[in-house]
């Protein structure tokens, strides 16, 4: 778990992210960010939940590959500032341990389409769905 967090931190700090100038929570659907260089990103709740920087007990592991699935309809309940470096997002599936640094948001926004495409390929590869499992 600690190794994953270190990897994410290293990945985030390797991005030369500009200063964030606006953060807007549009609960439960998405967050919007603007950066000093003019970059603007709208990141959905599902996307943020799937790419949470926290280790999560609701992950299925396939040969060492961690896959979060069934989060298509997850919503954001709140966003709480954490110092000057980021935000803790609380999701309606009760996941609340992910702290998203501003540079990680920038990484996610800058790579949103390739990250989502890779996520969908991974789900397909393992026969999983974005939709939540049906209750019995």
MODELLER restraints for C-alpha pairs under 7 A, 6 or more apart:
rsr = mdl.restraints
at = mdl.atoms
rsr.add(forms.Gaussian(group=physical.xy_distance, feature=features.Distance(at['CA:1:A'], at['CA:55:A']), mean=6.09, stdev=0.5))
rsr.add(forms.Gaussian(group=physical.xy_distance, feature=features.Distance(at['CA:5:A'], at['CA:53:A']), mean=6.85, stdev=0.5))
rsr.add(forms.Gaussian(group=physical.xy_distance, feature=features.Distance(at['CA:5:A'], at['CA:54:A']), mean=6.97, stdev=0.5))
rsr.add(forms.Gaussian(group=physical.xy_distance, feature=features.Distance(at['CA:8:A'], at['CA:53:A']), mean=6.63, stdev=0.5))
rsr.add(forms.Gaussian(group=physical.xy_distance, feature=features.Distance(at['CA:12:A'], at['CA:103:A']), mean=5.60, stdev=0.5))
rsr.add(forms.Gaussian(group=physical.xy_distance, feature=features.Distance(at['CA:12:A'], at['CA:104:A']), mean=4.99, stdev=0.5))
rsr.add(forms.Gaussian(group=physical.xy_distance, feature=features.Distance(at['CA:12:A'], at['CA:107:A']), mean=6.85, stdev=0.5))
rsr.add(forms.Gaussian(group=physical.xy_distance, feature=features.Distance(at['CA:13:A'], at['CA:103:A']), mean=6.81, stdev=0.5))
rsr.add(forms.Gaussian(group=physical.xy_distance, feature=features.Distance(at['CA:15:A'], at['CA:103:A']), mean=6.71, stdev=0.5))
rsr.add(forms.Gaussian(group=physical.xy_distance, feature=features.Distance(at['CA:15:A'], at['CA:107:A']), mean=6.80, stdev=0.5))
rsr.add(forms.Gaussian(group=physical.xy_distance, feature=features.Distance(at['CA:17:A'], at['CA:103:A']), mean=5.28, stdev=0.5))
rsr.add(forms.Gaussian(group=physical.xy_distance, feature=features.Distance(at['CA:17:A'], at['CA:106:A']), mean=6.24, stdev=0.5))
rsr.add(forms.Gaussian(group=physical.xy_distance, feature=features.Distance(at['CA:18:A'], at['CA:35:A']), mean=5.97, stdev=0.5))
rsr.add(forms.Gaussian(group=physical.xy_distance, feature=features.Distance(at['CA:18:A'], at['CA:36:A']), mean=5.78, stdev=0.5))
rsr.add(forms.Gaussian(group=physical.xy_distance, feature=features.Distance(at['CA:18:A'], at['CA:37:A']), mean=6.30, stdev=0.5))
rsr.add(forms.Gaussian(group=physical.xy_distance, feature=features.Distance(at['CA:19:A'], at['CA:35:A']), mean=5.62, stdev=0.5))
rsr.add(forms.Gaussian(group=physical.xy_distance, feature=features.Distance(at['CA:19:A'], at['CA:36:A']), mean=5.43, stdev=0.5))
rsr.add(forms.Gaussian(group=physical.xy_distance, feature=features.Distance(at['CA:20:A'], at['CA:34:A']), mean=5.93, stdev=0.5))
rsr.add(forms.Gaussian(group=physical.xy_distance, feature=features.Distance(at['CA:20:A'], at['CA:35:A']), mean=4.27, stdev=0.5))
rsr.add(forms.Gaussian(group=physical.xy_distance, feature=features.Distance(at['CA:20:A'], at['CA:36:A']), mean=6.11, stdev=0.5))
rsr.add(forms.Gaussian(group=physical.xy_distance, feature=features.Distance(at['CA:20:A'], at['CA:102:A']), mean=6.74, stdev=0.5))
rsr.add(forms.Gaussian(group=physical.xy_distance, feature=features.Distance(at['CA:21:A'], at['CA:34:A']), mean=5.52, stdev=0.5))
rsr.add(forms.Gaussian(group=physical.xy_distance, feature=features.Distance(at['CA:21:A'], at['CA:35:A']), mean=5.11, stdev=0.5))
rsr.add(forms.Gaussian(group=physical.xy_distance, feature=features.Distance(at['CA:21:A'], at['CA:36:A']), mean=5.89, stdev=0.5))
rsr.add(forms.Gaussian(group=physical.xy_distance, feature=features.Distance(at['CA:22:A'], at['CA:33:A']), mean=5.43, stdev=0.5))
rsr.add(forms.Gaussian(group=physical.xy_distance, feature=features.Distance(at['CA:22:A'], at['CA:34:A']), mean=4.99, stdev=0.5))
rsr.add(forms.Gaussian(group=physical.xy_distance, feature=features.Distance(at['CA:22:A'], at['CA:35:A']), mean=6.95, stdev=0.5))
rsr.add(forms.Gaussian(group=physical.xy_distance, feature=features.Distance(at['CA:23:A'], at['CA:32:A']), mean=5.81, stdev=0.5))
rsr.add(forms.Gaussian(group=physical.xy_distance, feature=features.Distance(at['CA:23:A'], at['CA:33:A']), mean=4.64, stdev=0.5))
rsr.add(forms.Gaussian(group=physical.xy_distance, feature=features.Distance(at['CA:23:A'], at['CA:34:A']), mean=6.73, stdev=0.5))
rsr.add(forms.Gaussian(group=physical.xy_distance, feature=features.Distance(at['CA:24:A'], at['CA:31:A']), mean=5.58, stdev=0.5))
rsr.add(forms.Gaussian(group=physical.xy_distance, feature=features.Distance(at['CA:24:A'], at['CA:32:A']), mean=5.05, stdev=0.5))
rsr.add(forms.Gaussian(group=physical.xy_distance, feature=features.Distance(at['CA:24:A'], at['CA:33:A']), mean=6.41, stdev=0.5))
rsr.add(forms.Gaussian(group=physical.xy_distance, feature=features.Distance(at['CA:25:A'], at['CA:31:A']), mean=4.58, stdev=0.5))
rsr.add(forms.Gaussian(group=physical.xy_distance, feature=features.Distance(at['CA:25:A'], at['CA:32:A']), mean=6.56, stdev=0.5))
rsr.add(forms.Gaussian(group=physical.xy_distance, feature=features.Distance(at['CA:27:A'], at['CA:76:A']), mean=5.39, stdev=0.5))
rsr.add(forms.Gaussian(group=physical.xy_distance, feature=features.Distance(at['CA:27:A'], at['CA:77:A']), mean=6.23, stdev=0.5))
rsr.add(forms.Gaussian(group=physical.xy_distance, feature=features.Distance(at['CA:28:A'], at['CA:75:A']), mean=4.49, stdev=0.5))
rsr.add(forms.Gaussian(group=physical.xy_distance, feature=features.Distance(at['CA:28:A'], at['CA:76:A']), mean=4.38, stdev=0.5))
rsr.add(forms.Gaussian(group=physical.xy_distance, feature=features.Distance(at['CA:28:A'], at['CA:77:A']), mean=6.03, stdev=0.5))
rsr.add(forms.Gaussian(group=physical.xy_distance, feature=features.Distance(at['CA:29:A'], at['CA:44:A']), mean=5.93, stdev=0.5))
rsr.add(forms.Gaussian(group=physical.xy_distance, feature=features.Distance(at['CA:29:A'], at['CA:45:A']), mean=5.53, stdev=0.5))
rsr.add(forms.Gaussian(group=physical.xy_distance, feature=features.Distance(at['CA:29:A'], at['CA:75:A']), mean=5.90, stdev=0.5))
rsr.add(forms.Gaussian(group=physical.xy_distance, feature=features.Distance(at['CA:29:A'], at['CA:76:A']), mean=6.52, stdev=0.5))
rsr.add(forms.Gaussian(group=physical.xy_distance, feature=features.Distance(at['CA:30:A'], at['CA:42:A']), mean=6.60, stdev=0.5))
rsr.add(forms.Gaussian(group=physical.xy_distance, feature=features.Distance(at['CA:30:A'], at['CA:43:A']), mean=5.45, stdev=0.5))
rsr.add(forms.Gaussian(group=physical.xy_distance, feature=features.Distance(at['CA:30:A'], at['CA:44:A']), mean=4.22, stdev=0.5))
rsr.add(forms.Gaussian(group=physical.xy_distance, feature=features.Distance(at['CA:30:A'], at['CA:45:A']), mean=5.05, stdev=0.5))
rsr.add(forms.Gaussian(group=physical.xy_distance, feature=features.Distance(at['CA:31:A'], at['CA:42:A']), mean=5.77, stdev=0.5))
rsr.add(forms.Gaussian(group=physical.xy_distance, feature=features.Distance(at['CA:31:A'], at['CA:43:A']), mean=5.46, stdev=0.5))
rsr.add(forms.Gaussian(group=physical.xy_distance, feature=features.Distance(at['CA:31:A'], at['CA:44:A']), mean=6.63, stdev=0.5))
rsr.add(forms.Gaussian(group=physical.xy_distance, feature=features.Distance(at['CA:32:A'], at['CA:41:A']), mean=5.58, stdev=0.5))
rsr.add(forms.Gaussian(group=physical.xy_distance, feature=features.Distance(at['CA:32:A'], at['CA:42:A']), mean=4.41, stdev=0.5))
rsr.add(forms.Gaussian(group=physical.xy_distance, feature=features.Distance(at['CA:32:A'], at['CA:43:A']), mean=6.38, stdev=0.5))
rsr.add(forms.Gaussian(group=physical.xy_distance, feature=features.Distance(at['CA:33:A'], at['CA:40:A']), mean=5.67, stdev=0.5))
rsr.add(forms.Gaussian(group=physical.xy_distance, feature=features.Distance(at['CA:33:A'], at['CA:41:A']), mean=5.27, stdev=0.5))
rsr.add(forms.Gaussian(group=physical.xy_distance, feature=features.Distance(at['CA:33:A'], at['CA:42:A']), mean=6.60, stdev=0.5))
rsr.add(forms.Gaussian(group=physical.xy_distance, feature=features.Distance(at['CA:34:A'], at['CA:40:A']), mean=4.44, stdev=0.5))
rsr.add(forms.Gaussian(group=physical.xy_distance, feature=features.Distance(at['CA:34:A'], at['CA:41:A']), mean=6.53, stdev=0.5))
rsr.add(forms.Gaussian(group=physical.xy_distance, feature=features.Distance(at['CA:41:A'], at['CA:109:A']), mean=5.42, stdev=0.5))
rsr.add(forms.Gaussian(group=physical.xy_distance, feature=features.Distance(at['CA:43:A'], at['CA:109:A']), mean=6.88, stdev=0.5))
rsr.add(forms.Gaussian(group=physical.xy_distance, feature=features.Distance(at['CA:45:A'], at['CA:74:A']), mean=6.30, stdev=0.5))
rsr.add(forms.Gaussian(group=physical.xy_distance, feature=features.Distance(at['CA:45:A'], at['CA:75:A']), mean=5.57, stdev=0.5))
rsr.add(forms.Gaussian(group=physical.xy_distance, feature=features.Distance(at['CA:45:A'], at['CA:76:A']), mean=5.94, stdev=0.5))
rsr.add(forms.Gaussian(group=physical.xy_distance, feature=features.Distance(at['CA:46:A'], at['CA:71:A']), mean=5.73, stdev=0.5))
rsr.add(forms.Gaussian(group=physical.xy_distance, feature=features.Distance(at['CA:46:A'], at['CA:72:A']), mean=5.57, stdev=0.5))
rsr.add(forms.Gaussian(group=physical.xy_distance, feature=features.Distance(at['CA:46:A'], at['CA:73:A']), mean=6.86, stdev=0.5))
rsr.add(forms.Gaussian(group=physical.xy_distance, feature=features.Distance(at['CA:46:A'], at['CA:74:A']), mean=5.82, stdev=0.5))
rsr.add(forms.Gaussian(group=physical.xy_distance, feature=features.Distance(at['CA:50:A'], at['CA:68:A']), mean=5.90, stdev=0.5))
rsr.add(forms.Gaussian(group=physical.xy_distance, feature=features.Distance(at['CA:52:A'], at['CA:98:A']), mean=5.59, stdev=0.5))
rsr.add(forms.Gaussian(group=physical.xy_distance, feature=features.Distance(at['CA:53:A'], at['CA:98:A']), mean=5.39, stdev=0.5))
rsr.add(forms.Gaussian(group=physical.xy_distance, feature=features.Distance(at['CA:53:A'], at['CA:99:A']), mean=6.61, stdev=0.5))
rsr.add(forms.Gaussian(group=physical.xy_distance, feature=features.Distance(at['CA:53:A'], at['CA:100:A']), mean=6.65, stdev=0.5))
rsr.add(forms.Gaussian(group=physical.xy_distance, feature=features.Distance(at['CA:54:A'], at['CA:97:A']), mean=5.91, stdev=0.5))
rsr.add(forms.Gaussian(group=physical.xy_distance, feature=features.Distance(at['CA:54:A'], at['CA:98:A']), mean=4.51, stdev=0.5))
rsr.add(forms.Gaussian(group=physical.xy_distance, feature=features.Distance(at['CA:58:A'], at['CA:68:A']), mean=6.99, stdev=0.5))
rsr.add(forms.Gaussian(group=physical.xy_distance, feature=features.Distance(at['CA:59:A'], at['CA:66:A']), mean=6.16, stdev=0.5))
rsr.add(forms.Gaussian(group=physical.xy_distance, feature=features.Distance(at['CA:59:A'], at['CA:67:A']), mean=5.59, stdev=0.5))
rsr.add(forms.Gaussian(group=physical.xy_distance, feature=features.Distance(at['CA:59:A'], at['CA:68:A']), mean=4.94, stdev=0.5))
rsr.add(forms.Gaussian(group=physical.xy_distance, feature=features.Distance(at['CA:60:A'], at['CA:66:A']), mean=5.94, stdev=0.5))
rsr.add(forms.Gaussian(group=physical.xy_distance, feature=features.Distance(at['CA:60:A'], at['CA:67:A']), mean=5.36, stdev=0.5))
rsr.add(forms.Gaussian(group=physical.xy_distance, feature=features.Distance(at['CA:60:A'], at['CA:68:A']), mean=6.46, stdev=0.5))
rsr.add(forms.Gaussian(group=physical.xy_distance, feature=features.Distance(at['CA:61:A'], at['CA:67:A']), mean=6.13, stdev=0.5))
rsr.add(forms.Gaussian(group=physical.xy_distance, feature=features.Distance(at['CA:69:A'], at['CA:128:A']), mean=6.63, stdev=0.5))
rsr.add(forms.Gaussian(group=physical.xy_distance, feature=features.Distance(at['CA:69:A'], at['CA:129:A']), mean=6.08, stdev=0.5))
rsr.add(forms.Gaussian(group=physical.xy_distance, feature=features.Distance(at['CA:69:A'], at['CA:130:A']), mean=5.39, stdev=0.5))
rsr.add(forms.Gaussian(group=physical.xy_distance, feature=features.Distance(at['CA:70:A'], at['CA:129:A']), mean=5.83, stdev=0.5))
rsr.add(forms.Gaussian(group=physical.xy_distance, feature=features.Distance(at['CA:70:A'], at['CA:130:A']), mean=4.32, stdev=0.5))
rsr.add(forms.Gaussian(group=physical.xy_distance, feature=features.Distance(at['CA:70:A'], at['CA:131:A']), mean=4.39, stdev=0.5))
rsr.add(forms.Gaussian(group=physical.xy_distance, feature=features.Distance(at['CA:70:A'], at['CA:132:A']), mean=3.89, stdev=0.5))
rsr.add(forms.Gaussian(group=physical.xy_distance, feature=features.Distance(at['CA:70:A'], at['CA:133:A']), mean=6.42, stdev=0.5))
rsr.add(forms.Gaussian(group=physical.xy_distance, feature=features.Distance(at['CA:71:A'], at['CA:130:A']), mean=5.63, stdev=0.5))
rsr.add(forms.Gaussian(group=physical.xy_distance, feature=features.Distance(at['CA:71:A'], at['CA:131:A']), mean=6.22, stdev=0.5))
rsr.add(forms.Gaussian(group=physical.xy_distance, feature=features.Distance(at['CA:71:A'], at['CA:132:A']), mean=6.09, stdev=0.5))
rsr.add(forms.Gaussian(group=physical.xy_distance, feature=features.Distance(at['CA:72:A'], at['CA:130:A']), mean=5.03, stdev=0.5))
rsr.add(forms.Gaussian(group=physical.xy_distance, feature=features.Distance(at['CA:72:A'], at['CA:131:A']), mean=5.31, stdev=0.5))
rsr.add(forms.Gaussian(group=physical.xy_distance, feature=features.Distance(at['CA:72:A'], at['CA:132:A']), mean=7.00, stdev=0.5))
rsr.add(forms.Gaussian(group=physical.xy_distance, feature=features.Distance(at['CA:74:A'], at['CA:91:A']), mean=6.84, stdev=0.5))
rsr.add(forms.Gaussian(group=physical.xy_distance, feature=features.Distance(at['CA:74:A'], at['CA:92:A']), mean=6.22, stdev=0.5))
rsr.add(forms.Gaussian(group=physical.xy_distance, feature=features.Distance(at['CA:74:A'], at['CA:93:A']), mean=6.55, stdev=0.5))
rsr.add(forms.Gaussian(group=physical.xy_distance, feature=features.Distance(at['CA:75:A'], at['CA:91:A']), mean=5.63, stdev=0.5))
rsr.add(forms.Gaussian(group=physical.xy_distance, feature=features.Distance(at['CA:75:A'], at['CA:92:A']), mean=5.37, stdev=0.5))
rsr.add(forms.Gaussian(group=physical.xy_distance, feature=features.Distance(at['CA:76:A'], at['CA:89:A']), mean=7.00, stdev=0.5))
rsr.add(forms.Gaussian(group=physical.xy_distance, feature=features.Distance(at['CA:76:A'], at['CA:90:A']), mean=6.00, stdev=0.5))
rsr.add(forms.Gaussian(group=physical.xy_distance, feature=features.Distance(at['CA:76:A'], at['CA:91:A']), mean=4.42, stdev=0.5))
rsr.add(forms.Gaussian(group=physical.xy_distance, feature=features.Distance(at['CA:76:A'], at['CA:92:A']), mean=5.99, stdev=0.5))
rsr.add(forms.Gaussian(group=physical.xy_distance, feature=features.Distance(at['CA:77:A'], at['CA:90:A']), mean=5.52, stdev=0.5))
rsr.add(forms.Gaussian(group=physical.xy_distance, feature=features.Distance(at['CA:77:A'], at['CA:91:A']), mean=5.32, stdev=0.5))
rsr.add(forms.Gaussian(group=physical.xy_distance, feature=features.Distance(at['CA:77:A'], at['CA:92:A']), mean=5.79, stdev=0.5))
rsr.add(forms.Gaussian(group=physical.xy_distance, feature=features.Distance(at['CA:78:A'], at['CA:89:A']), mean=5.95, stdev=0.5))
rsr.add(forms.Gaussian(group=physical.xy_distance, feature=features.Distance(at['CA:78:A'], at['CA:90:A']), mean=5.24, stdev=0.5))
rsr.add(forms.Gaussian(group=physical.xy_distance, feature=features.Distance(at['CA:79:A'], at['CA:87:A']), mean=6.17, stdev=0.5))
rsr.add(forms.Gaussian(group=physical.xy_distance, feature=features.Distance(at['CA:79:A'], at['CA:88:A']), mean=5.60, stdev=0.5))
rsr.add(forms.Gaussian(group=physical.xy_distance, feature=features.Distance(at['CA:79:A'], at['CA:89:A']), mean=4.47, stdev=0.5))
rsr.add(forms.Gaussian(group=physical.xy_distance, feature=features.Distance(at['CA:79:A'], at['CA:90:A']), mean=6.20, stdev=0.5))
rsr.add(forms.Gaussian(group=physical.xy_distance, feature=features.Distance(at['CA:80:A'], at['CA:87:A']), mean=5.44, stdev=0.5))
rsr.add(forms.Gaussian(group=physical.xy_distance, feature=features.Distance(at['CA:80:A'], at['CA:88:A']), mean=5.11, stdev=0.5))
rsr.add(forms.Gaussian(group=physical.xy_distance, feature=features.Distance(at['CA:80:A'], at['CA:89:A']), mean=6.46, stdev=0.5))
rsr.add(forms.Gaussian(group=physical.xy_distance, feature=features.Distance(at['CA:81:A'], at['CA:87:A']), mean=4.46, stdev=0.5))
rsr.add(forms.Gaussian(group=physical.xy_distance, feature=features.Distance(at['CA:81:A'], at['CA:88:A']), mean=6.32, stdev=0.5))
rsr.add(forms.Gaussian(group=physical.xy_distance, feature=features.Distance(at['CA:82:A'], at['CA:88:A']), mean=6.50, stdev=0.5))
rsr.add(forms.Gaussian(group=physical.xy_distance, feature=features.Distance(at['CA:85:A'], at['CA:101:A']), mean=5.37, stdev=0.5))
rsr.add(forms.Gaussian(group=physical.xy_distance, feature=features.Distance(at['CA:85:A'], at['CA:102:A']), mean=6.02, stdev=0.5))
rsr.add(forms.Gaussian(group=physical.xy_distance, feature=features.Distance(at['CA:86:A'], at['CA:99:A']), mean=6.63, stdev=0.5))
rsr.add(forms.Gaussian(group=physical.xy_distance, feature=features.Distance(at['CA:86:A'], at['CA:100:A']), mean=5.36, stdev=0.5))
rsr.add(forms.Gaussian(group=physical.xy_distance, feature=features.Distance(at['CA:86:A'], at['CA:101:A']), mean=3.97, stdev=0.5))
rsr.add(forms.Gaussian(group=physical.xy_distance, feature=features.Distance(at['CA:86:A'], at['CA:102:A']), mean=5.15, stdev=0.5))
rsr.add(forms.Gaussian(group=physical.xy_distance, feature=features.Distance(at['CA:87:A'], at['CA:99:A']), mean=5.60, stdev=0.5))
rsr.add(forms.Gaussian(group=physical.xy_distance, feature=features.Distance(at['CA:87:A'], at['CA:100:A']), mean=5.27, stdev=0.5))
rsr.add(forms.Gaussian(group=physical.xy_distance, feature=features.Distance(at['CA:87:A'], at['CA:101:A']), mean=6.46, stdev=0.5))
rsr.add(forms.Gaussian(group=physical.xy_distance, feature=features.Distance(at['CA:88:A'], at['CA:96:A']), mean=6.96, stdev=0.5))
rsr.add(forms.Gaussian(group=physical.xy_distance, feature=features.Distance(at['CA:88:A'], at['CA:98:A']), mean=5.82, stdev=0.5))
rsr.add(forms.Gaussian(group=physical.xy_distance, feature=features.Distance(at['CA:88:A'], at['CA:99:A']), mean=4.37, stdev=0.5))
rsr.add(forms.Gaussian(group=physical.xy_distance, feature=features.Distance(at['CA:88:A'], at['CA:100:A']), mean=6.13, stdev=0.5))
rsr.add(forms.Gaussian(group=physical.xy_distance, feature=features.Distance(at['CA:89:A'], at['CA:96:A']), mean=6.00, stdev=0.5))
rsr.add(forms.Gaussian(group=physical.xy_distance, feature=features.Distance(at['CA:89:A'], at['CA:98:A']), mean=6.49, stdev=0.5))
rsr.add(forms.Gaussian(group=physical.xy_distance, feature=features.Distance(at['CA:89:A'], at['CA:99:A']), mean=6.85, stdev=0.5))
rsr.add(forms.Gaussian(group=physical.xy_distance, feature=features.Distance(at['CA:90:A'], at['CA:96:A']), mean=4.41, stdev=0.5))
rsr.add(forms.Gaussian(group=physical.xy_distance, feature=features.Distance(at['CA:123:A'], at['CA:129:A']), mean=6.11, stdev=0.5))
